[in-house]
Amino acid sequence: MPDDLHNLPGNAHIHLMGICGVAMSSLAGMLKDKGYTVKGSDQNIYPPISTFLESLSIPVVKGYSPDHLHPLPDLVIVGNVITRDNPEAVELLRLGIPCLSMPQALRRFAMEGKKSIVIAGTHGKTTVSALTAWILEAAGTNPCFMIGGIPRNFQRNFQLGNGGFFVIEGDEYDTAFFDKGPKFLHYRPHLAAITNIEFDHADIYRGIEEIEDSFRRLMDLVPEEGALCANCDDPLVRKLTNRARCSLVSFSIQGNADFTIGDRISREGMTIFTVERGGEEYMKVATDLMGDHNLSNILAATAICSMAGIAPDMIAGAVGTFKGVKRRLDHLGDYHGVTVIDDFAHHPTAVRETIQAVKGRYPNRRLIAVFEPRSNSSRRNVFQHAYAASFEGAGLVMLPEPSRMEKIPPHERFSSAQLAHDLNDHGIEARSFQSNDDLLDGVVALAKEDDVILIMSNGGFDNIQERLIKILEEKGSL
C-alpha cells in the first residue's frame, strides 16, 4: 500500500476503473458513505448495477480514456477487468497516481478491525454470503458485508455496520493486472466456508490443480481459533480440508456430516425441512428457495453462523424470511401465462443445477432455457462438451453466438451452433442465433402460454430480460 494513503484527506477524490463490477460498485458505495468524492469508468454499464450507482449519485463515464484521470484524483482503485494496456491504466502508470486493487482498498477502508467471514467456492458464494449477512442482521449483530449480487432483504450489495463481523464473497479470480493472486487471499478469514471446487476461469488457470492450490492457500489463512465450514458432498473440498489447521465443520445434503438435511416436504412452493447436527434435530426450516443446491447453501450459512455464535432458532427464523438475491433464480413475473426467471448461471454445473431447480418447481410446464455464453471460460471451448450434458429438463434451448471473441484464438473458441447441434442429437430441441436481437425475436416467436422462460447469463445480455417482458406485456396474448 502506498505510504501516502495513510494521510488521505477525508474528502479525497477517488476514481474506480471498472466500477460496474459487482464488487467494485459495492466498494464505490462504501467509499461514498464514508464521505469521499467517488466517480468511475466502465465499458459495460447495465442494470441493476448502473441503476444502483445512479441511486447513490455516483457518476460513471462510459469507456476508458486518459482524460478520465484529469483533474488528477487522489487515489485510483483498479478493477481486475483492467489490463495493463488499458488507456486509463497506461495514464495511471505514467502519472504515478497512488493506486490500489479492489481487495487492497476493501481491507484499507472497510475491513480493518473486523472478523472477516469469507464465503468461497465455484458456485453458491453469492447466495450463501447474502443469507449469512441476513442471519447476522436478524440476530442483531449489525454486520458489514460486501456481496456479489443485490440481496432483496437489503436492496444493496454492501453495508457498513458497526458490528464485529464482515461478510465477504471470496473470489478465486485474480486481483489486478499488477497482482495476479486470487482476491480471497487478501481478506484474512476468521471464519470461512467452501461450497464446492470445480475448474473455472480458463483465461487465468491452466487446470484444476492450480485452482486447488488457490483454495489450499485460503484454508491455510484461517487461524487455529477460527473455523472452516466445508461441503463434504464435494470430493475436492473433502480432499483439501484434510489439511485444515483450524476447527472443521462439515455440511452435506446427502448425510454423514456435522450439519445434514433430515425430513423434508414440498408444499405450495415451499420446502419445509429439518436441519440435523450430529444426528439430532437442530432446527426446522421453511424456504421458498428452489433446488437442492439452495438446500446446500442454507446448510453452509447455518454452519458458518453457528460458529459465529448465532442460536438455531434465530438462524431458522432468518432463513424463513430470506428473500433471495437479484439474478439468482429471480422470478421476474408472469406475463399472459408466461413465467420469466432470471439467473446468473454460466458454469456447466450451475446451468444444470439451475435448470433442475426450475423444472422441479414447474414440473408440468415447458421450460425454455435461454443461455448466453459470456464468461471468459464459457466463450472458450473448454466446456463445449460439458454444456451438452447441462440442459436436461429443458424443452427448448436458445443460444446466441458469443461476442468479444477477437482475443480468443480460433481453435479455442466456443460455438453455440455446435452446442445446439449436440443438444438436438441428445433429443433436446435447441437453436442458435447470430445475435441477441435475433435470439429475442426467436423467443417471442416460439413462446407459448404456460411456458417458463429461464434466462441465464453472468452479464447484461443486452438487457434482454426487460426487453422480453416489455414485448410480452404489449403482445397481450400468445
ABEGO torsion letter per residue (X at the ends): XBAAAAABBAABBBBBBGAABAAAAAAAAAAAAAGBBBBBBBABBBOAAAAAAAAAGBBBBBEBBAAAAOBBBABBBBBAABBAABAAAAAAAAAGBBBBBAAAAAAAAAABGBBBBBBBEABGAAAAAAAAAAAAAAAGAGBBBBBABBBAAAGBABBBBABABBBBBBBABBABAABABBAAAAAGBABBBBABBBBBGAAABABAAAAAAAAAAAAAABBAABBBBBBAABAAAAAAAAABABBBBBBBAAEGBABBBBBBBBBGGBBBBBBBBGGBBABBBBBABBEAAAAAAAAAAAAAAAAAGBBAAAAAAAAAABAEBBGBGBBAEBBGGBBBBBBABABAAAAAAAAAAAAAABAABBBBBBBBBABAAAABAAAAAAAAAAABGBABBBBBBBBGAAABBAAABBBAAAAAAAAAAAGBBBBBBABAAAAAAAAAAABBBGBBBBBBBABAGGGAAAAAAAAAAAAGBX
